[in-house]
Amino acid sequence: MKCLIVEDDFMSRRILNKFLAEHFECDIAVNGEEAVLAFRQEFEDKQPYDLVCMDIMMPNMDGQQALRLIREFEREMKVTPPEEVKVIMTTSLNDPKTVMTSFYAGGAAAFLVKPVTKQKLLSELQKMRLIG
């Protein structure tokens, strides 16, 4: 399975990669623009991501904008909601408005407040049935 880690902070990228590499082939993007480009490229190459872990606060394009563009692309490609990529949004903000926007407007499957622990991350992956 494949995962795209989208995070502008080096240490956060490293930690997520360490946790996820046991279960996924991981690619890295450092902002929302790179994430959208990587997502589209892998989809067009018929190697779509199973999971995207994306920070909300990033330069150039934030995670919520990137998620909107990813969902628009999936709709253009006739991907139905059950087959959409699973997205976990991460942030250092514990803001209810951000949570609501990520879940309901953006279609995120989960929301984790940093620092992300391995236990919390693996629990969400189990809920999504991405790992056993």
Buried (B, 14 or more C-beta within 10 A) or exposed (E): EBBBBBBBBEEBBEBBBEBBEEBBEBBBBBBBBBBBEBBBEBBEEEEBBBBBBBBBBBEEBBBBBBBBBBBEBBEEEEBEEEEBBBBBBBBEEEEEEBBEBBBEEBBBBBBBBBEBEEEBBBBBBEEBEBBE
